[in-house]
Amino acid sequence: QLEESGGGLVQAGGSLRLSCAASGGSFSVMGWDRQAPGKQREFVARCSGDGRADYANSVKGRFTCSRDNAKNTMYLQMNSLKPEDTAMYYCNALSSGLPPMVSWGQGIQVTVST
């Protein structure tokens, strides 16, 4: 089970930090996707348990994901937010067990105003 928090409304140029708390197992990779109105869901970032991170080109240099493995929680620090970052953000996690399974959160809204 994944529980997201930290979304909301922010002005352009501002910052938000999203959290995704996982329960019910361990997860090798945790990440974030987002979906804006009228658009397809897209990859944003992912963090592995060993500290590796990947980002979409559109957020590289502005967003940073991190994990607290002890708390089974992932964070997405979002800086220099732009109106085009407005979307529903979904946490996802790949379980460490076999077979690996992907879990999704309910989503959390991020709105960036001009």
N, CA, C and O of each residue as an XYZ file, in Angstrom:
456
protein
N       0.849     -1.191      0.000
C       0.000      0.000      0.000
C       0.885      1.241      0.000
O       1.873      1.319      0.729
N       0.510      2.207     -0.831
C       1.281      3.434     -0.957
C       0.393      4.616     -0.585
O      -0.753      4.700     -1.027
N       0.914      5.514      0.214
C       0.158      6.686      0.632
C       0.951      7.937      0.329
O       2.044      8.137      0.859
N       0.394      8.782     -0.533
C       1.064     10.011     -0.948
C       0.607     11.183     -0.082
O      -0.515     11.205      0.424
N       1.499     12.146      0.072
C       1.154     13.374      0.779
C       2.053     14.497      0.284
O       3.071     14.254     -0.365
N       1.667     15.722      0.597
C       2.513     16.864      0.302
C       2.133     17.685     -0.905
O       2.790     18.684     -1.197
N       1.102     17.299     -1.608
C       0.701     18.075     -2.773
C       0.011     19.363     -2.374
O      -0.127     19.666     -1.189
N      -0.423     20.124     -3.376
C      -1.145     21.347     -3.096
C      -0.960     22.382     -4.176
O      -0.572     22.072     -5.302
N      -1.243     23.613     -3.815
C      -1.160     24.747     -4.740
C       0.054     25.582     -4.406
O       0.295     25.906     -3.242
N       0.822     25.933     -5.427
C       2.021     26.741     -5.223
C       2.178     27.675     -6.415
O       1.737     27.359     -7.520
N       2.797     28.813     -6.193
C       3.055     29.736     -7.296
C       4.255     29.268     -8.107
O       5.132     28.564     -7.606
N       4.271     29.668     -9.351
C       5.412     29.344    -10.212
C       6.702     29.826     -9.565
O       6.773     30.930     -9.024
N       7.713     28.977     -9.632
C       8.987     29.272     -8.998
C       9.108     28.731     -7.590
O      10.195     28.717     -7.013
N       7.995     28.286     -7.040
C       7.995     27.763     -5.689
C       8.406     26.310     -5.610
O       8.825     25.707     -6.598
N       8.277     25.758     -4.409
C       8.705     24.386     -4.158
C       7.627     23.611     -3.411
O       6.821     24.177     -2.672
N       7.637     22.321     -3.624
C       6.819     21.382     -2.859
C       7.626     20.112     -2.653
O       8.526     19.798     -3.433
N       7.294     19.390     -1.600
C       7.907     18.084     -1.404
C       6.800     17.044     -1.260
O       5.967     17.124     -0.357
N       6.807     16.080     -2.155
C       5.862     14.970     -2.087
C       6.491     13.821     -1.303
O       7.697     13.584     -1.366
N       5.645     13.125     -0.570
C       6.088     11.938      0.155
C       5.245     10.751     -0.273
O       4.066     10.890     -0.597
N       5.865      9.588     -0.270
C       5.150      8.348     -0.566
C       5.584      7.325      0.465
O       6.715      6.840      0.442
N       4.675      7.005      1.364
C       4.963      6.026      2.407
C       4.441      4.667      1.978
O       3.266      4.515      1.645
N       5.332      3.680      1.990
C       4.976      2.335      1.553
C       4.833      1.406      2.747
O       5.561      1.528      3.732
N       3.909      0.497      2.652
C       3.731     -0.496      3.694
C       3.433     -1.844      3.056
O       3.015     -1.915      1.900
N       3.647     -2.896      3.802
C       3.298     -4.215      3.304
C       4.398     -4.904      2.534
O       4.119     -5.841      1.787
N       5.630     -4.480      2.687
C       6.715     -5.158      2.011
C       7.894     -4.245      1.777
O       7.921     -3.103      2.236
N       8.878     -4.772      1.049
C      10.030     -3.962      0.675
C      10.003     -3.756     -0.829
O       9.445     -4.562     -1.573
N      10.611     -2.672     -1.260
C      10.496     -2.264     -2.648
C      11.865     -1.897     -3.200
O      12.595     -1.100     -2.610
N      12.198     -2.488     -4.335
C      13.511     -2.232     -4.918
C      13.564     -0.870     -5.586
O      14.577     -0.175     -5.498
N      12.504     -0.488     -6.240
C      12.463      0.784     -6.956
C      11.147      1.478     -6.621
O      10.085      0.855     -6.607
N      11.236      2.766     -6.353
C      10.036      3.573     -6.146
C      10.113      4.778     -7.061
O      11.195      5.306     -7.316
N       8.987      5.202     -7.545
C       9.023      6.298     -8.504
C       7.756      7.124     -8.503
O       6.812      6.875     -7.753
N       7.772      8.115     -9.374
C       6.625      8.999     -9.558
C       6.311      9.129    -11.044
O       7.205      9.313    -11.870
N       5.054      9.031    -11.360
C       4.533      9.402    -12.663
C       3.562     10.558    -12.439
O       3.177     10.846    -11.306
N       3.176     11.209    -13.516
C       2.168     12.256    -13.397
C       1.273     12.262    -14.624
O       1.643     11.787    -15.697
N       0.093     12.813    -14.428
C      -0.852     12.926    -15.537
C      -1.563     14.260    -15.445
O      -2.254     14.556    -14.470
N      -1.377     15.063    -16.489
C      -2.052     16.349    -16.584
C      -3.382     16.151    -17.297
O      -3.543     15.187    -18.045
N      -4.334     17.047    -17.076
C      -5.625     16.912    -17.743
C      -5.481     16.843    -19.259
O      -4.818     17.679    -19.873
N      -6.109     15.842    -19.846
C      -6.084     15.700    -21.292
C      -4.797     15.132    -21.854
O      -4.627     15.067    -23.072
N      -3.884     14.718    -20.977
C      -2.606     14.183    -21.440
C      -2.398     12.774    -20.905
O      -3.064     12.342    -19.964
N      -1.463     12.070    -21.526
C      -1.139     10.730    -21.060
C      -0.267     10.796    -19.819
O       0.449     11.768    -19.580
N      -0.353      9.729    -19.040
C       0.514      9.639    -17.869
C       1.961      9.548    -18.337
O       2.265      8.870    -19.319
N       2.853     10.241    -17.622
C       4.260     10.250    -18.016
C       5.166     10.010    -16.815
O       4.828     10.318    -15.672
N       6.304      9.459    -17.118
C       7.336      9.200    -16.113
C       7.912     10.518    -15.610
O       8.130     11.448    -16.386
N       8.157     10.589    -14.300
C       8.781     11.771    -13.704
C      10.140     11.422    -13.109
O      11.150     12.031    -13.462
N      10.166     10.456    -12.219
C      11.414     10.122    -11.527
C      11.291      8.743    -10.899
O      10.192      8.246    -10.655
N      12.449      8.137    -10.641
C      12.470      6.889     -9.885
C      13.758      6.817     -9.093
O      14.808      7.304     -9.512
N      13.641      6.195     -7.936
C      14.767      6.034     -7.020
C      14.910      4.567     -6.669
O      13.938      3.910     -6.294
N      16.116      4.060     -6.792
C      16.400      2.702     -6.359
C      16.851      2.711     -4.905
O      17.261      3.744     -4.375
N      16.770      1.561     -4.276
C      17.169      1.473     -2.886
C      18.646      1.723     -2.663
O      19.066      2.040     -1.550
N      19.450      1.578     -3.734
C      20.889      1.795     -3.604
C      21.296      3.230     -3.903
O      22.483      3.543     -3.990
N      20.294      4.108     -4.062
C      20.608      5.523     -4.220
C      20.599      6.038     -5.645
O      20.713      7.244     -5.862
N      20.467      5.151     -6.623
C      20.421      5.620     -8.004
C      19.083      6.299     -8.282
O      18.050      5.930     -7.725
N      19.130      7.286     -9.145
C      17.914      8.022     -9.488
C      17.912      8.348    -10.971
O      18.959      8.593    -11.569
N      16.734      8.347    -11.550
C      16.547      8.738    -12.947
C      15.422      9.755    -13.008
O      14.490      9.719    -12.205
N      15.520     10.665    -13.975
C      14.540     11.733    -14.100
C      14.142     11.948    -15.548
O      14.922     11.717    -16.471
N      12.918     12.392    -15.718
C      12.489     12.850    -17.036
C      13.258     14.121    -17.373
O      13.599     14.904    -16.485
N      13.525     14.320    -18.650
C      14.268     15.518    -19.064
C      13.564     16.800    -18.618
O      14.215     17.801    -18.316
N      12.241     16.762    -18.579
C      11.482     17.961    -18.259
C      11.645     18.409    -16.807
O      11.356     19.560    -16.478
N      12.104     17.508    -15.940
C      12.247     17.870    -14.526
C      13.687     17.797    -14.049
O      13.980     18.171    -12.913
N      14.585     17.324    -14.891
C      15.989     17.164    -14.498
C      16.567     18.501    -14.064
O      16.411     19.511    -14.749
N      17.232     18.495    -12.922
C      17.815     19.712    -12.386
C      16.882     20.487    -11.474
O      17.311     21.389    -10.755
N      15.597     20.129    -11.507
C      14.625     20.822    -10.651
C      14.031     19.893     -9.591
O      13.729     20.328     -8.479
N      13.865     18.626     -9.935
C      13.277     17.653     -9.026
C      14.360     16.710     -8.515
O      15.296     16.372     -9.240
N      14.223     16.293     -7.273
C      15.147     15.342     -6.679
C      14.368     14.303     -5.898
O      13.576     14.651     -5.023
N      14.583     13.031     -6.203
C      13.931     11.988     -5.411
C      14.941     11.383     -4.453
O      16.136     11.300     -4.735
N      14.429     10.974     -3.338
C      15.276     10.362     -2.319
C      14.442      9.348     -1.549
O      13.212      9.369     -1.587
N      15.136      8.472     -0.858
C      14.444      7.434     -0.090
C      14.999      7.348      1.313
O      16.197      7.502      1.550
N      14.090      7.099      2.230
C      14.461      6.735      3.584
C      14.071      5.273      3.729
O      12.917      4.953      4.012
N      15.043      4.390      3.534
C      14.739      2.960      3.519
C      14.232      2.472      4.870
O      13.423      1.547      4.938
N      14.708      3.095      5.945
C      14.253      2.686      7.272
C      12.769      2.945      7.451
O      12.075      2.202      8.145
N      12.289      4.005      6.819
C      10.870      4.365      6.926
C      10.063      3.864      5.737
O       8.846      4.043      5.689
N      10.738      3.235      4.777
C      10.067      2.784      3.553
C       9.312      3.934      2.895
O       8.172      3.776      2.458
N       9.951      5.067      2.834
C       9.324      6.278      2.312
C      10.203      6.897      1.237
O      11.429      6.918      1.355
N       9.567      7.396      0.195
C      10.257      8.094     -0.869
C       9.766      9.528     -0.899
O       8.603      9.812     -0.614
N      10.677     10.428     -1.252
C      10.339     11.838     -1.331
C      10.652     12.360     -2.735
O      11.556     11.872     -3.413
N       9.890     13.349     -3.141
C      10.182     14.051     -4.387
C      10.215     15.535     -4.065
O       9.176     16.161     -3.861
N      11.410     16.086     -4.020
C      11.571     17.517     -3.792
C      11.460     18.215     -5.146
O      12.237     17.948     -6.062
N      10.493     19.102     -5.255
C      10.233     19.783     -6.515
C      10.502     21.260     -6.342
O       9.803     21.942     -5.592
N      11.513     21.757     -7.030
C      11.893     23.163     -6.967
C      11.650     23.830     -8.313
O      11.473     23.160     -9.330
N      11.643     25.149     -8.305
C      11.458     25.933     -9.530
C      10.254     25.428    -10.315
O      10.336     25.205    -11.523
N       9.159     25.253     -9.630
C       7.978     24.680    -10.266
C       7.428     25.595    -11.352
O       7.478     26.821    -11.254
N       6.906     24.958    -12.383
C       6.339     25.664    -13.528
C       4.865     25.280    -13.678
O       4.453     24.213    -13.224
N       4.082     26.136    -14.306
C       2.667     25.778    -14.527
C       2.506     24.438    -15.243
O       1.539     23.716    -15.002
N       3.442     24.110    -16.114
C       3.341     22.831    -16.832
C       3.625     21.624    -15.951
O       3.470     20.487    -16.397
N       4.037     21.848    -14.712
C       4.179     20.746    -13.763
C       2.850     20.383    -13.111
O       2.754     19.391    -12.387
N       1.833     21.186    -13.372
C       0.516     20.902    -12.815
C       0.007     19.559    -13.311
O      -0.081     19.321    -14.516
N      -0.323     18.692    -12.376
C      -0.759     17.336    -12.732
C      -1.147     16.582    -11.467
O      -0.925     17.045    -10.348
N      -1.725     15.425    -11.673
C      -1.909     14.463    -10.601
C      -0.643     13.612    -10.575
O      -0.246     13.045    -11.593
N      -0.026     13.528     -9.428
C       1.212     12.777     -9.284
C       0.920     11.441     -8.599
O       0.244     11.383     -7.572
N       1.449     10.371     -9.195
C       1.201      9.020     -8.706
C       2.505      8.367     -8.275
O       3.469      8.297     -9.039
N       2.514      7.899     -7.055
C       3.641      7.125     -6.558
C       3.504      5.683     -7.047
O       2.393      5.160     -7.136
N       4.613      5.049     -7.358
C       4.600      3.638     -7.722
C       5.811      2.961     -7.111
O       6.824      3.600     -6.827
N       5.689      1.657     -6.913
C       6.765      0.920     -6.258
C       6.807     -0.495     -6.787
O       5.773     -1.135     -6.977
N       8.021     -0.978     -7.024
C       8.255     -2.338     -7.504
C       8.713     -3.180     -6.322
O       9.728     -2.884     -5.691
N       7.955     -4.233     -6.030
C       8.285     -5.042     -4.863
C       9.590     -5.801     -5.080
O       9.973     -6.110     -6.209
N      10.261     -6.094     -3.964
C      11.540     -6.795     -4.031
C      11.367     -8.294     -4.190
O      12.302     -8.984     -4.597
N      10.186     -8.809     -3.876
C       9.975    -10.245     -3.932
C       9.764    -10.762     -5.338
O       9.789     -9.997     -6.303
N       9.556    -12.071     -5.452
C       9.288    -12.712     -6.735
C       7.872    -13.289     -6.737
O       7.476    -13.892     -5.740
N       7.106    -13.137     -7.789
C       7.456    -12.237     -8.895
C       7.330    -10.782     -8.473
O       6.514    -10.455     -7.611
N       8.121     -9.912     -9.066
C       8.009     -8.497     -8.701
C       6.669     -7.935     -9.148
O       6.187     -8.233    -10.241
N       6.087     -7.135     -8.302
C       4.786     -6.550     -8.590
C       4.857     -5.047     -8.398
O       5.585     -4.542     -7.543
N       4.082     -4.344     -9.214
C       4.042     -2.889     -9.133
C       2.786     -2.460     -8.394
O       1.683     -2.922     -8.685
N       2.977     -1.574     -7.438
C       1.852     -0.984     -6.706
C       1.762      0.499     -7.063
O       2.760      1.135     -7.399
N       0.558      1.025     -6.982
C       0.326      2.436     -7.298
C      -0.426      3.110     -6.164
O      -1.282      2.506     -5.518
N      -0.092      4.368     -5.936
C      -0.856      5.162     -5.001
C      -2.098      5.735     -5.668
O      -2.306      5.575     -6.870
N      -2.921      6.407     -4.862
C      -4.174      6.979     -5.360
C      -3.939      8.244     -6.169
O      -4.789      8.644     -6.965
N      -2.810      8.862     -5.973
C      -2.508     10.107     -6.681
C      -2.704     11.312     -5.778
O      -3.521     11.297     -4.857
N      -1.943     12.347     -6.061
C      -2.052     13.578     -5.297
C      -1.888     14.751     -6.262
O      -1.045     14.727     -7.159
N      -2.709     15.768     -6.057
C      -2.733     16.888     -6.987
C      -1.646     17.906     -6.672
O      -1.444     18.290     -5.521
N      -0.960     18.328     -7.712
C      -0.020     19.447     -7.632
C      -0.484     20.494     -8.643
O      -0.630     20.200     -9.829
N      -0.709     21.693     -8.174
C      -1.150     22.778     -9.043
C      -0.194     23.946     -8.904
O       0.051     24.438     -7.802
N       0.344     24.386    -10.036
C       1.295     25.501    -10.051
C       0.632     26.660    -10.769
O       0.295     26.559    -11.948
N       0.449     27.746    -10.064
C      -0.213     28.915    -10.651
C       0.810     29.899    -11.207
O       1.967     29.922    -10.787
N       0.359     30.706    -12.157
C       1.252     31.706    -12.753
C       1.320     32.939    -11.877
O       2.021     33.894    -12.210
